[in-house]
Amino acid sequence: MAIVILNPAVQQIHGKLAGFVYRVRYGKQTASKPPDTSKVQWSPAQVEHRQRFRLAVAYAQAAMAEPNVRAVYEEEAKQKDKRPFDLAVSDYFKGKNLLMGRG
């Protein structure tokens, strides 16, 4: 894993860039190659959970695209010091759907 020391013009890099994943851990900027999961054999439970997570993300994206629902999540996020998108994903897993009866 590479450690990146940045000049003042760029304080942090997050995400993928040029085949590396950049993140900040424990206050230090790091870069690493993403893991190769091409040969992983997922268990049936893992496959099911990954599918449910895809559906949860799709719900959260739809909720963030709906202005009224987004406002509800943004207000709740302020109170809980969380991100609205994360609250929407969590709500999907809890069976709470604020989009029902809309559109």
N, C-alpha and C positions, 0 to 999 in steps of 0.2 A: 504494500500500500504506500502510495506517495503522499507526502505532506506538502501542502502548497502554502507558501508565504506570499501574501499579496501586497501590492503597493497601496497607498491610500486611495487611489482612484477606484479600485474595486475592493469592497470590504468583504463580500462573501459570494460564493457561487453555490447554487443548489441545483440538483438534477443532473441529467445526462448531457454531455457535450463531448464530441470527438471520441466516442467510444469509451468514455469514462463516466463514472457516477461521482458527483461532487456533493459533499455534505459537511456539516459542521458537527463535530462530536466533542463534548467536553471543552468547548471553546477553541478547538483547533480545526482548521480547514483541512479536509482530507480528500483524496481522489483514489478511486479503485476501479478495477474492471468489474462490470456487472457479473453476477453469478451465471454460469451456464446451466440452465435447467432443462435443456433439450432432451436429456436421457432420463429424467426423473419419472418414475412410475408412481403416479398419484394414487392413493388409496380411494376406494369408493366414497368414504366420508369426506376426504379432501376435495374430491371432484364436486360433490354435492355442496360443500361449503363455498367453494370458489364460484359456483353457479349462483348461489344465494347472494354472495357478495356482489357479483355483477348486477343482479337485480336491485340490490340496495343502492349501488352507485347510480344506476339508471333512475331510480326513484329520486335520489338526492338531486341529480341534474335537472330532472323535470320540476322538482320543488323549487329549485333556485331560479328556474326560468319563469315561474309564475310569481308576479310581483307581490300579490297579497300573501301568499304562503311564505315567500322569501322574507317579507317584513316580520312575520310571526317568528321565524327561525332567527332572524337577526336580533330581535328583542330578547328572545330566550338566551341567545348566545352571549349577549351583554351581561345578563344576570348570572350566568354560569361560567363566564370567562372561557368559553369554548368557541370553536368555529361553527358557523351556521351549517355548512355542508356536513360536518361530522355529526352534528345533532340529527340531521335528516337521515343519514345512514343508520345511526343508532335507532331512530324511530322506526325505520323499516323493519329492523330485526325484532323490535318490540310489538310489531303489528299496528303501529300508529300511522295512519295515512291521512295527511291533511289535504291531499288532492281529491279525495273522494267527493263526488257531487259537484266538481268544478269542470268547466269546459265540456 
